[in-house]
Structure formats: C-alpha cells, structure tokens
Amino acid sequence: MSAPTAKKIAQVFRLTDQEAIIIRKVLKGELPTKAFKLTDYERQYGAAERRLIVVNKIIDGHGVEALADRDDNSSSYLPHAIYINTGDTYSPTILFDYHTRNFSLTTWGDYVERHPKWFD
C-alpha cells in the first residue's frame, strides 16, 4: 500500500513532523491501530477503514465516509473509496481507493471527477 509522505501530510494538515510520521506509519500498517483507542464499533471494520478512523482522530476530521454507487437492479453497496471528511468537497483529505488499494492525498471532489463512469 502506498501512502503520502510525512512531509506532505505535515504541510497539508499543518501538523508537527512527529504527528505526520505517526499518520504515515498508521497508513502503511507499520503502527497497528491496536495502539490507539478505538470503540468496539470502530474495531469491527477492515484494516483500511480502521487506519482512516485513527488518522481522522489525529487530524480532528469529521469522520470517515464512503464514495459509492448503487447497482440499479439491487440494493448492494459498492464502495469505490473511503476518505476523511475534512469539511468541504475540495478540501485536502486522505482517501483510500479500493481499486488500487492505496492511500492518497487528494480531495474527494477531484476523485469523483477523475472517475465519471462510477458517479453520475
């Protein structure tokens, strides 16, 4: 899994170098989410989701949300990505793309624009 650099994380979110290093280690799986206080509910999610939950707490985000579409013929939930809500469609965030299995520093609005076939 790739992840943004600590330097870029620190710059974008106005964090200390140490906070950014911790975030990068969490995203890369080098610092397990078990080291952080998670609720039973938060622990039920997969690794990528738990990592973003931890990072959300560090950057004081507004929660982890999904970008998904629905198959018109069923009620199945088909997520393409998850991201930390940072307050605006074009505010920088950390996003996990289920197709590439990578974390990136982007905006969720830019992600949607790059993938018009998935989102109407």
PLY file of the C-alpha trace (Angstrom):
ply
format ascii 1.0
element vertex 120
property float x
property float y
property float z
element edge 119
property int vertex1
property int vertex2
end_header
0.00 0.00 0.00
1.32 3.39 -0.86
0.67 6.48 1.25
1.50 10.19 1.09
4.84 11.29 2.51
5.07 12.53 6.08
6.37 15.86 4.79
3.31 16.35 2.58
0.93 15.25 5.37
2.53 17.75 7.79
2.33 20.54 5.24
-1.28 19.99 4.15
-2.76 19.39 7.61
-0.43 21.79 9.46
0.88 19.09 11.77
4.16 18.56 13.53
6.69 16.31 11.86
6.10 13.71 14.59
2.32 13.69 14.07
2.81 13.31 10.31
5.26 10.44 10.81
2.73 8.66 13.04
-0.01 9.14 10.43
2.18 7.74 7.65
3.11 4.74 9.80
-0.57 4.09 10.54
-1.47 4.29 6.85
1.38 1.97 5.86
0.42 -0.53 8.58
3.73 -0.03 10.38
1.94 1.22 13.50
-1.02 -1.02 14.31
-4.38 0.54 15.01
-4.44 -1.56 18.21
-2.09 1.07 19.65
-4.97 3.59 19.55
-8.19 3.85 21.49
-10.97 2.56 19.23
-14.50 1.69 20.19
-15.85 -1.82 19.71
-17.84 -0.44 16.78
-14.73 1.07 15.15
-12.75 -2.16 15.64
-15.23 -4.14 13.54
-14.08 -2.51 10.28
-11.35 -3.69 7.92
-7.75 -2.51 8.10
-8.07 0.45 5.70
-11.16 1.76 7.47
-9.56 1.43 10.92
-6.46 3.26 9.70
-8.54 6.18 8.44
-10.53 6.24 11.68
-7.26 6.63 13.62
-6.00 9.35 11.26
-9.36 11.13 11.48
-8.89 11.37 15.24
-5.36 12.75 14.88
-6.29 15.45 12.36
-9.64 16.18 14.06
-11.63 15.37 10.93
-15.37 14.94 10.65
-15.46 11.17 10.27
-14.76 8.60 7.60
-17.15 8.44 4.66
-17.53 6.30 1.56
-17.83 7.12 -2.12
-20.07 4.51 -3.63
-22.69 3.86 -6.21
-25.64 1.53 -6.13
-26.44 -1.09 -8.69
-29.85 -0.12 -10.11
-31.01 -3.75 -10.00
-30.09 -4.49 -6.39
-29.53 -2.87 -3.04
-25.85 -3.84 -2.96
-23.44 -1.26 -1.66
-20.42 -0.88 -3.93
-17.77 1.41 -2.39
-15.03 2.74 -4.63
-13.20 4.69 -1.95
-13.30 5.91 1.63
-11.98 9.23 2.84
-11.78 11.51 5.86
-14.40 14.25 5.76
-12.40 17.47 6.14
-15.37 19.76 5.71
-15.55 20.56 2.01
-15.68 18.70 -1.31
-12.36 20.23 -2.39
-10.56 20.32 0.97
-7.48 18.08 1.04
-8.12 14.70 2.59
-6.63 11.24 2.80
-8.52 8.82 0.59
-8.25 5.04 0.27
-9.04 3.71 -3.22
-10.39 0.14 -3.12
-9.38 -0.43 -6.75
-5.71 0.50 -6.36
-5.51 -0.42 -2.64
-3.59 2.81 -2.00
-3.94 5.85 0.22
-3.59 9.24 -1.42
-3.70 12.89 -0.51
-6.40 14.41 -2.70
-9.91 15.81 -2.46
-12.94 13.61 -2.79
-14.32 16.01 -5.40
-11.23 15.51 -7.59
-11.52 11.73 -7.16
-15.14 11.78 -8.37
-14.20 13.99 -11.35
-11.39 11.56 -12.31
-13.87 8.64 -12.35
-17.06 9.90 -14.04
-18.15 6.42 -15.13
-18.62 5.44 -11.46
-20.50 8.54 -10.38
-23.41 10.20 -12.18
0 1
1 2
2 3
3 4
4 5
5 6
6 7
7 8
8 9
9 10
10 11
11 12
12 13
13 14
14 15
15 16
16 17
17 18
18 19
19 20
20 21
21 22
22 23
23 24
24 25
25 26
26 27
27 28
28 29
29 30
30 31
31 32
32 33
33 34
34 35
35 36
36 37
37 38
38 39
39 40
40 41
41 42
42 43
43 44
44 45
45 46
46 47
47 48
48 49
49 50
50 51
51 52
52 53
53 54
54 55
55 56
56 57
57 58
58 59
59 60
60 61
61 62
62 63
63 64
64 65
65 66
66 67
67 68
68 69
69 70
70 71
71 72
72 73
73 74
74 75
75 76
76 77
77 78
78 79
79 80
80 81
81 82
82 83
83 84
84 85
85 86
86 87
87 88
88 89
89 90
90 91
91 92
92 93
93 94
94 95
95 96
96 97
97 98
98 99
99 100
100 101
101 102
102 103
103 104
104 105
105 106
106 107
107 108
108 109
109 110
110 111
111 112
112 113
113 114
114 115
115 116
116 117
117 118
118 119
